[in-house]
């Protein structure tokens, strides 16, 4: 699997709480109780409270119930019910619900597998500025999954996500500019994006930064910095980085 397509199977986004836009004081109270119960790992109570709030049509509560079903927290794990609740929130243009429902369609979990529907949902979330959705939509365009294949569109969405700090998109752009895939080859820009991902502790990016310092690609050659980045990558268990360190140490012993 190439660097540009390796990030396509990360799990659902973490649960987030938004209570400021609830329509009534009762709903607000229920949401706060649900949040407190969830943080205390009392998922059955959280489910009951969010279910009551969801009946008012609150998208956040609908999303949270879907999250509980997707993880089996307080209820039996059920992807079809997760999809049902996320679909309710998605009809209200809740970006994170669209993202997660798109993942279910992409994987065929709880719904009939449908790449076109997944891409449609990701596009809606991406246009709202959600970087994870922008990254997934970029991957869809890269391989032509659910949308016509378009390297130009892939780079567009990867860039939007990367500008917001999405590590996966930054790594994808680093690979694209390093190899000249769908863009004009530019090792300096490749280094820029790999470095941003490496600073966020991405082991693959750290390894690539090490290689670029070692070989003087896109940046001046610097054995010390190469060794430092290889060391950080190897500390996370990245095998290639440890191999590179062993070779460097072997050469230094001979000299």
Secondary structure, DSSP 8 states (H G I E B T S, - for coil): --GGGS-------------TT-SSHHHHHHHHHHHHHHHTT-HHHHHHHHHHHHTTT-HHHHHHHHHHHHHTSSS---HHHHHHHHHHHHTTT-HHHHHHHHHHHHHTSSS---HHHHHHHHHHHHHTT-HHHHHHHHHHHHHTSSS---HHHHHHHHHHHHHTT-HHHHHHHHHHHHHTSSS---HHHHHHHHHHHHHTT-HHHHHHHHHHHHHTSSS---HHHHHHHHHHHHTTT-HHHHHHHHHHHHHHHH-
